[in-house]
Amino acid sequence: MTALADASKEIADLNLTYMLLAQKMLRDDRPAAMLRLGISPEMADLLTTMPLAEVIKLAASNFVLCAFRLDELPGFRSVLQGARQQALQQAHISIILAGAQNTAALAGARTAHPQPSPALLSAAS
């Protein structure tokens, strides 16, 4: 096998493992899974209703389906620097990720349901 074929197989294995884990997490505890996976309610619905044949087909793509979210967190590097207790460090990372997920959800809600401007409201009355 070539290096490219090896990489494609490893990506497919990673994707399948990730998607099956995501489905299991969503079945066990949907809100916690959505937070940990960083996904929207719509994506959670899609993942939980996707049949195994579709999961396998999607997993076979040459693109990694999961992504690192660490680059979205400005304070993440500072959490890892310095000597901290392991439990404290993990708690801090969880707080940062939860805050980032909350911020993204609020931003999505604002764009999904934009509020009319006060000028528009006064013009309509």
C-alpha positions as CSV (number, residue, x, y, z in Angstrom):
1,M,0.0,0.0,0.0
2,T,1.1,3.5,-0.7
3,A,1.3,6.2,1.9
4,L,-1.7,7.9,0.4
5,A,-3.8,4.8,0.6
6,D,-2.7,4.2,4.2
7,A,-3.6,7.7,5.1
8,S,-7.0,7.3,3.4
9,K,-7.7,4.1,5.4
10,E,-6.7,5.7,8.6
11,I,-8.9,8.7,8.0
12,A,-11.8,6.4,7.2
13,D,-11.2,4.5,10.5
14,L,-10.9,7.8,12.4
15,N,-14.2,9.1,10.9
16,L,-16.1,5.9,11.6
17,T,-14.9,5.7,15.2
18,Y,-15.7,9.4,15.7
19,M,-19.2,9.2,14.2
20,L,-20.1,6.0,16.2
21,L,-18.8,7.6,19.4
22,A,-20.8,10.8,18.7
23,Q,-24.0,8.7,18.1
24,K,-23.4,6.8,21.4
25,M,-22.7,10.0,23.3
26,L,-25.8,11.6,21.9
27,R,-28.0,8.6,22.8
28,D,-26.6,8.5,26.4
29,D,-26.7,12.3,27.3
30,R,-27.7,14.6,24.4
31,P,-26.9,18.0,26.1
32,A,-23.5,16.9,27.4
33,A,-22.7,15.3,24.1
34,M,-23.6,18.4,22.1
35,L,-21.4,20.5,24.4
36,R,-18.4,18.1,24.2
37,L,-18.7,17.6,20.5
38,G,-19.4,21.3,19.8
39,I,-22.4,20.6,17.6
40,S,-25.8,22.2,17.1
41,P,-29.1,20.6,17.9
42,E,-29.7,20.2,14.1
43,M,-26.4,18.3,13.7
44,A,-27.2,16.2,16.8
45,D,-30.6,15.3,15.2
46,L,-28.9,14.4,11.9
47,L,-26.3,12.2,13.7
48,T,-28.7,10.4,15.9
49,T,-31.0,9.5,13.0
50,M,-28.3,8.5,10.5
51,P,-28.4,4.8,9.7
52,L,-25.2,2.7,9.9
53,A,-25.0,2.4,6.1
54,E,-24.9,6.2,5.8
55,V,-22.4,6.5,8.6
56,I,-20.1,4.1,6.9
57,K,-20.5,5.8,3.5
58,L,-19.7,9.2,5.0
59,A,-16.8,7.9,7.1
60,A,-15.1,6.6,3.9
61,S,-14.5,10.1,2.6
62,N,-10.9,11.4,2.3
63,F,-11.7,14.3,4.7
64,V,-11.4,14.2,8.4
65,L,-14.9,14.8,9.8
66,C,-13.9,15.9,13.3
67,A,-11.9,19.1,13.9
68,F,-9.7,20.5,16.6
69,R,-11.5,23.4,18.3
70,L,-8.4,24.5,20.2
71,D,-7.5,27.2,17.7
72,E,-10.9,28.9,18.4
73,L,-10.0,29.4,22.0
74,P,-7.8,32.4,22.7
75,G,-7.1,31.5,26.3
76,F,-6.3,27.9,25.6
77,R,-2.5,28.2,25.3
78,S,-2.3,30.1,28.6
79,V,-4.1,27.2,30.3
80,L,-1.5,24.7,29.2
81,Q,1.4,26.9,30.2
82,G,2.7,26.8,33.7
83,A,2.5,24.2,36.4
84,R,-1.1,23.5,37.3
85,Q,-2.8,20.6,38.9
86,Q,-4.2,18.2,36.4
87,A,-7.8,18.4,37.7
88,L,-7.7,22.2,37.8
89,Q,-6.3,22.3,34.2
90,Q,-9.0,20.0,32.9
91,A,-11.7,22.1,34.7
92,H,-10.3,25.3,33.2
93,I,-10.3,23.8,29.7
94,S,-13.9,22.6,30.1
95,I,-15.0,26.1,31.2
96,I,-13.3,27.6,28.1
97,L,-14.8,25.1,25.7
98,A,-18.3,25.5,27.3
99,G,-18.0,29.3,27.0
100,A,-16.9,29.0,23.3
101,Q,-19.9,26.7,22.6
102,N,-22.3,29.1,24.3
103,T,-21.0,32.1,22.4
104,A,-21.3,30.2,19.1
105,A,-24.8,29.1,19.9
106,L,-25.9,32.6,20.8
107,A,-24.3,34.0,17.7
108,G,-26.1,31.4,15.6
109,A,-29.4,32.2,17.3
110,R,-29.0,35.9,16.5
111,T,-28.3,35.2,12.8
112,A,-31.0,32.6,12.6
113,H,-33.7,34.9,14.1
114,P,-32.5,38.4,13.6
115,Q,-34.4,41.0,15.6
116,P,-35.9,43.9,13.7
117,S,-34.3,47.2,14.2
118,P,-36.2,49.9,16.3
119,A,-36.3,52.1,13.2
120,L,-38.1,49.4,11.2
121,L,-40.6,48.8,14.0
122,S,-41.4,52.5,14.3
123,A,-41.8,52.7,10.5
124,A,-44.2,49.8,10.5
125,S,-46.5,51.4,13.1
